[in-house]
Amino acid sequence: MRKIVAGVDIGGTNTVIGLVTQEGNCIAETSFPTQEDAQFEQFTNKIAAQILTLIEQQNNKYTILGVGIGAPNGSYLTGQIIDAANLRWKGTLNLCNNIEKALEVPVLLTNDANAAALGEMIFGDAVGMKNFVFITLGTGLGSGIVVDGKLLVGHTGFAGELGHTNVKPWGRECGCGKRGCLETYVSAPGLRRTAFNLLSESIEPSALRSYTYDSISSKTISTLAQKGDRIAIDAFENTGAILGMKLADLVSILNPEAIFLFGGLSKAGNLIFEPTKRHMEKNLFPVFQNTVKILPSGLIDKNAAVLGAAALIWQTQPE
């Protein structure tokens, strides 16, 4: 019987599960809304049940080696999610233990952006790179950091929380409880907040004025920016300026070869890449200028976090 690993990407909006081969092929995939279960145990039971269903749908041709999971505030060292800003369940959540009991296989956990970085390193365009940063731009902002060919996990397993570094003291309220976090400005919801701030401060005509706050999306803002809407363009400019400034700080500390952008906001292409690169270069210490590439993920049409989560298990297997 062939061996397979389940990769799980727990996002603030959806949870995606895939069955991944050692070559990085996702042979089956399913998803469901992350936040619909009141109790965390119900959520973990659903993950286990969905994995078993996927295997059954493959006519039980595979035996599962283990489950790798990427999740907000997921600790590789403890197997727990702790006070994730974008999840409804708070406190210390024993994710790995719950799923191990249900499936009786090893379960490994890391931060969702760390998992995506691992996917990029093993299956994407970071193959062969020893030093790079992977940024996920979605409901929040996550980051995975690879230094000297190894994923940086840190003392307590939570290294790489760039999204919760501060860009404006006493700034926007964040789901983590702090104010002024980077992800409140650079994320899909952050872009929306920026657009509406610009609308309130300007009399510039804009198609965005016909939308309510709850009905607008980052994709709509992107579409309008591509059509020349000035407010939409400025929203991306402001977002790129803040991200570029923070990436300049990161470059000074880590000296990476490349920074990869992934997630819904990165699909805006040059609307986000160009101002980010420009403002990063403007804020860089001179010795680092023009040494760092800002690139789209090589797994743009795949789920990098699912592949990377699965790689947590595949890495433990003998050659």
FENRAQUI-V233800 format. One record per helix or strand of 2 or more residues. SS is the DSSP state (H for helix, E for strand). FROM is the first residue (numbers start at 1). LEN is the number of residues. If there is no record, write none. Layout:
ss:SS from:FROM len:LEN
ss:SS from:FROM len:LEN
This chain:
ss:E from:2 len:9
ss:E from:14 len:7
ss:E from:26 len:8
ss:H from:34 len:3
ss:H from:40 len:18
ss:E from:62 len:10
ss:E from:81 len:2
ss:E from:92 len:2
ss:H from:95 len:9
ss:E from:106 len:6
ss:H from:112 len:12
ss:E from:132 len:6
ss:E from:141 len:7
ss:E from:150 len:2
ss:H from:162 len:3
ss:H from:182 len:3
ss:H from:188 len:14
ss:H from:207 len:4
ss:H from:213 len:3
ss:H from:218 len:9
ss:H from:230 len:25
ss:E from:258 len:5
ss:H from:264 len:5
ss:H from:270 len:14
ss:H from:286 len:3
ss:E from:293 len:4
ss:H from:304 len:11
